[in-house]
Amino acid sequence: MTGGGEGAPGGRSPGLGTHGDVYQLGDRSRIGREHGNDIKLDDILVSRHHADVVRRPGGGFEVVDKRSFNGTYVNGRRITRATVVTEGSIIGIGHHNLRLENSELVDYVDNGQVTFAALGLRVDGEEKARLDSVSFTLTPGKFLGVLGATGAGKSTLMKALVGSRPADVGQVLYNGRNLYWEYADLRGRIGYVPQDDALHKQLTVRQTLNFVARLRLPPDERRQQVENLIRSLGLARAANSKASFSRRTNSGKLSRKSSATQRLGLIGRWSKRCGSGTGRV
């Protein structure tokens, strides 16, 4: 499963994204969003000083996370201490996959144009399988509708697809990468919109969005992103009212309030370099 061709800048590499810049590594290379870093990544999920790549005395490199807000990943696993990287290792920072090649870091940006696939999913029940032999492939821009009666396994399938309750048998592939194996890194790249509106009824719209922002965004980006979202969805007049349900609630406004919380949770997935978009899965 691939996202397209690989190789030259502007192309794609299997599982990684669009080929971007190539960075030479020194004895210590600082990675972050701020000017002054050796490797500057324009991505709001990247902290000002996110991580360092350090050349080891005996050869090779190691990665050190600098207490970043959203974490640093090596080959899909979040690191908590200095971690050795070898040729071909993938360092995941925000939407960037930095692959170590010949003492350089090659940047591949995940812009959301991915192939998503389920291969032979089975979820066991007490007496019989709740799901059995579920397979499909979605190429970029495609939708899949799942219909079924109550208890048919629709929610079970959704949980298996997003990794919150992995299938007992089978694989879920995000651009060829195994979601279950690399869940820590990939979980933030998959959006899941629940059936019920995700609104905190006792909070105002602005309070709700600020709460979601605290969970997802670096401190210096939260206020600006919340206010931008309020303006873009036409919620300025309702921003200080409670996001509650009532017979008088305009369904369009209610939908926009719920959409705002989902979009804020996913915001930053599409950086300035990557466009914009949201999805069900």
C-alpha positions as CSV (number, residue, x, y, z in Angstrom):
1,M,0.0,0.0,0.0
2,T,1.6,3.2,-1.1
3,G,0.7,6.9,-1.4
4,G,2.2,7.1,-4.9
5,G,5.6,7.4,-6.5
6,E,8.8,7.8,-4.5
7,G,12.1,9.4,-5.1
8,A,12.5,12.9,-6.3
9,P,11.4,16.0,-4.3
10,G,7.7,16.6,-4.8
11,G,7.0,12.9,-5.1
12,R,5.9,10.5,-2.4
13,S,7.5,7.7,-0.4
14,P,5.5,4.6,0.7
15,G,3.9,5.3,4.1
16,L,5.7,8.6,4.8
17,G,4.2,11.4,2.7
18,T,5.4,14.0,0.3
19,H,9.1,14.4,-0.2
20,G,10.3,17.7,1.2
21,D,13.6,19.2,2.3
22,V,16.9,17.4,3.1
23,Y,18.9,18.4,6.1
24,Q,22.6,17.9,6.8
25,L,23.3,16.8,10.3
26,G,26.1,18.3,12.5
27,D,27.4,17.2,15.9
28,R,24.1,18.5,17.4
29,S,21.2,19.5,15.2
30,R,18.3,21.4,16.9
31,I,14.8,20.7,15.6
32,G,11.9,23.0,16.3
33,R,9.3,25.6,15.0
34,E,11.3,28.7,16.0
35,H,13.8,30.5,13.9
36,G,17.3,29.7,15.1
37,N,16.8,25.9,15.0
38,D,19.1,24.0,12.7
39,I,16.0,22.3,11.3
40,K,13.0,24.5,11.3
41,L,9.6,22.8,10.8
42,D,6.7,25.1,10.1
43,D,4.0,23.0,11.9
44,I,2.0,24.1,14.9
45,L,2.3,20.6,16.4
46,V,6.0,21.1,16.6
47,S,7.3,22.8,19.8
48,R,9.6,25.8,19.6
49,H,12.6,23.6,20.5
50,H,11.3,20.1,20.0
51,A,14.2,17.7,19.8
52,D,17.9,17.3,19.2
53,V,19.8,14.9,16.9
54,V,23.2,14.3,18.4
55,R,26.2,12.6,16.7
56,R,27.6,9.8,18.9
57,P,31.3,9.6,19.6
58,G,31.6,6.1,18.2
59,G,29.5,7.0,15.1
60,G,25.8,7.1,14.4
61,F,23.2,9.4,15.9
62,E,20.7,9.5,18.8
63,V,17.6,11.6,19.2
64,V,16.7,13.5,22.4
65,D,13.2,14.9,23.0
66,K,13.4,18.3,24.6
67,R,10.2,18.0,26.7
68,S,8.1,18.7,23.6
69,F,4.3,19.1,23.9
70,N,3.3,16.5,21.4
71,G,6.3,14.1,21.7
72,T,9.0,12.7,19.5
73,Y,8.7,9.3,17.8
74,V,11.3,6.9,16.5
75,N,9.9,4.2,14.2
76,G,6.4,4.8,15.5
77,R,7.2,4.7,19.2
78,R,7.3,7.7,21.5
79,I,10.6,8.2,23.1
80,T,11.3,9.3,26.7
81,R,15.1,9.2,26.7
82,A,18.0,9.5,24.3
83,T,17.3,6.9,21.6
84,V,19.8,5.6,19.0
85,V,18.7,5.9,15.4
86,T,20.3,4.0,12.5
87,E,20.2,4.1,8.7
88,G,16.5,4.2,7.6
89,S,15.1,5.1,11.0
90,I,12.1,7.3,11.0
91,I,11.9,10.3,13.4
92,G,8.3,11.5,13.7
93,I,7.7,15.1,14.8
94,G,4.3,16.7,14.2
95,H,3.3,15.9,10.6
96,H,6.9,15.4,9.6
97,N,8.6,12.0,9.1
98,L,12.4,12.5,9.0
99,R,14.2,9.5,7.6
100,L,17.9,9.1,8.4
101,E,19.7,8.6,5.1
102,N,23.5,8.8,4.7
103,S,23.9,11.2,7.8
104,E,21.1,13.4,6.4
105,L,17.5,13.7,7.5
106,V,15.1,13.5,4.5
107,D,11.7,15.2,5.3
108,Y,8.5,13.6,4.3
109,V,5.3,15.5,5.2
110,D,2.0,13.7,5.9
111,N,-0.5,15.9,4.0
112,G,-3.5,13.6,4.6
113,Q,-3.5,12.2,1.0
114,V,-3.3,8.6,2.2
115,T,-4.5,5.1,1.4
116,F,-6.4,3.5,4.3
117,A,-7.0,-0.2,4.3
118,A,-8.4,-3.0,6.5
119,L,-7.1,-6.5,5.9
120,G,-9.0,-9.5,7.2
121,L,-10.3,-7.9,10.4
122,R,-11.9,-10.2,13.0
123,V,-13.1,-9.3,16.4
124,D,-14.0,-12.3,18.6
125,G,-17.1,-12.4,20.8
126,E,-18.1,-14.7,23.6
127,E,-19.9,-17.2,21.4
128,K,-19.2,-16.0,17.8
129,A,-17.1,-13.4,16.0
130,R,-18.5,-9.9,16.2
131,L,-16.7,-9.0,13.0
132,D,-15.3,-11.5,10.6
133,S,-13.2,-11.2,7.4
134,V,-13.6,-7.4,6.9
135,S,-11.4,-6.0,4.2
136,F,-11.4,-2.8,2.1
137,T,-9.1,-0.2,0.7
138,L,-9.8,3.5,0.5
139,T,-7.7,5.6,-1.8
140,P,-7.3,9.4,-1.2
141,G,-10.6,11.3,-1.5
142,K,-12.8,8.2,-1.3
143,F,-15.7,7.5,1.2
144,L,-17.1,4.2,2.5
145,G,-20.6,3.9,4.0
146,V,-21.3,1.2,6.5
147,L,-24.9,0.2,7.0
148,G,-26.4,-2.3,9.4
149,A,-29.0,-3.0,12.1
150,T,-28.4,-2.3,15.8
151,G,-25.8,-4.8,17.1
152,A,-24.5,-5.6,13.6
153,G,-21.0,-4.5,14.6
154,K,-20.7,-1.0,13.2
155,S,-19.3,0.5,16.4
156,T,-17.0,-2.5,16.8
157,L,-15.7,-1.9,13.3
158,M,-15.1,1.8,13.9
159,K,-13.1,1.1,17.1
160,A,-11.0,-1.5,15.2
161,L,-10.4,1.0,12.4
162,V,-9.2,3.8,14.7
163,G,-7.2,1.5,17.0
164,S,-9.1,2.2,20.2
165,R,-10.1,-1.5,20.3
166,P,-7.8,-3.4,17.9
167,A,-9.1,-6.4,16.0
168,D,-8.1,-9.8,17.3
169,V,-7.0,-10.8,13.8
170,G,-6.0,-8.7,10.8
171,Q,-4.4,-5.3,10.1
172,V,-5.3,-1.7,9.6
173,L,-2.9,0.1,7.3
174,Y,-2.4,3.9,7.2
175,N,-0.5,4.4,4.0
176,G,1.1,1.0,4.4
177,R,2.0,1.6,8.0
178,N,0.5,-0.8,10.5
179,L,-1.8,1.3,12.8
180,Y,-1.7,-1.2,15.7
181,W,2.1,-1.4,15.6
182,E,2.6,2.4,15.3
183,Y,-0.5,3.5,17.2
184,A,1.3,6.1,19.4
185,D,2.5,8.0,16.4
186,L,-0.4,7.5,14.0
187,R,-3.4,7.9,16.4
188,G,-3.2,11.7,16.0
189,R,-3.5,11.5,12.2
190,I,-6.9,9.8,12.2
191,G,-10.0,11.7,13.1
192,Y,-13.1,10.1,14.6
193,V,-16.4,12.0,14.8
194,P,-18.7,10.4,17.3
195,Q,-22.4,9.8,16.7
196,D,-23.4,12.3,19.4
197,D,-22.3,15.9,19.3
198,A,-19.1,16.3,21.3
199,L,-20.2,19.3,23.3
200,H,-19.7,20.1,27.0
201,K,-23.1,21.4,27.9
202,Q,-22.1,23.5,30.9
203,L,-19.3,25.3,29.1
204,T,-19.5,28.2,26.6
205,V,-18.4,27.6,23.0
206,R,-15.1,29.5,23.7
207,Q,-14.5,27.6,27.0
208,T,-15.1,24.3,25.2
209,L,-12.7,25.1,22.4
210,N,-10.0,26.4,24.9
211,F,-10.4,23.1,26.7
212,V,-9.8,21.1,23.6
213,A,-6.9,23.3,22.6
214,R,-5.2,22.6,25.9
215,L,-5.3,18.9,25.1
216,R,-3.9,19.2,21.5
217,L,-2.0,22.4,20.9
218,P,1.2,24.0,22.3
219,P,0.5,26.9,24.7
220,D,1.6,29.7,22.4
221,E,-0.8,28.6,19.6
222,R,-4.0,27.9,21.5
223,R,-5.6,31.3,21.7
224,Q,-5.0,32.3,18.1
225,Q,-6.3,29.0,16.7
226,V,-9.4,29.1,18.9
227,E,-10.3,32.7,17.8
228,N,-9.5,31.9,14.1
229,L,-11.9,28.9,14.3
230,I,-14.7,30.9,15.9
231,R,-14.5,33.5,13.1
232,S,-14.2,31.0,10.3
233,L,-17.3,29.1,11.4
234,G,-19.4,32.2,12.1
235,L,-19.7,31.5,15.8
236,A,-18.6,35.0,17.1
237,R,-22.1,35.8,18.5
238,A,-22.5,32.5,20.2
239,A,-18.9,32.2,21.5
240,N,-19.9,33.2,25.0
241,S,-23.1,31.2,25.2
242,K,-23.3,27.6,26.6
243,A,-23.0,24.8,24.1
244,S,-26.2,23.1,25.3
245,F,-29.1,21.4,23.7
246,S,-32.5,23.0,23.7
247,R,-35.6,23.2,21.5
248,R,-34.6,26.7,20.6
249,T,-31.1,25.8,19.5
250,N,-30.6,26.3,15.8
251,S,-29.5,23.0,14.3
252,G,-27.1,24.7,12.0
253,K,-25.4,26.6,14.9
254,L,-25.3,23.4,16.9
255,S,-23.7,21.5,14.1
256,R,-21.1,24.3,13.7
257,K,-20.3,24.2,17.5
258,S,-19.8,20.4,17.3
259,S,-17.8,20.8,14.1
260,A,-15.5,23.4,15.8
261,T,-14.5,21.0,18.5
262,Q,-13.7,18.3,16.0
263,R,-11.8,20.6,13.7
264,L,-9.8,22.0,16.6
265,G,-8.9,18.5,17.7
266,L,-7.5,17.9,14.2
267,I,-6.1,21.3,13.5
268,G,-2.5,21.4,12.7
269,R,-2.8,18.1,10.9
270,W,-2.8,20.2,7.8
271,S,-0.1,22.8,8.2
272,K,0.4,25.7,5.9
273,R,2.3,23.4,3.6
274,C,-0.4,20.8,3.6
275,G,-3.7,22.5,2.8
276,S,-6.8,21.7,5.0
277,G,-9.4,19.1,5.6
278,T,-11.2,16.9,8.0
279,G,-12.8,13.5,7.7
280,R,-14.9,10.8,9.5
281,V,-11.9,8.4,9.7
